[in-house]
């Protein structure tokens, strides 16, 4: 069981509906058109359509599995006194004085361009359960980094 924000759940649900209701009928139609062109053994369009169909079915099944094993987190039950999932954490790198802000989310919502990091990442794992003012050491590929937690928000 994984936990996810309502926003992330809805985004995956919307993608799934798009694939099932719009993309799959297009691929199915392309497959029918390619099949009608004759000899399937040398029909490039047919083989391309079959590959597209296979990829699409794989993605649909993957998204269905995510939704089946995900529970939406009720944000009213969350707090901001300690770091947890869906918290936005501002911290200072004690070696460089650089300030970073991350929101801790499920692995399926992680997006570094939006400063959303997976709860399974080394930084998030080190931050879990910590409070404002705590010093956290994080082992990353570049070595050990030290951070001070400046604020925790929901």
Secondary structure, DSSP 8 states (H G I E B T S, - for coil): -EEE-HHHHHHHHHHHHHIIIIIHHHHHHHHHHHHTTS-STT-HHHHHHHHHHHHHHHHHHHHHHHHHTEEE--GGG--SSS--TT-EEEEEETTT--EEEEEEE-TTT-BGGGTEEETTSHHHHHHTT--TT-EEEEEETTEEEEEEEEEEE-
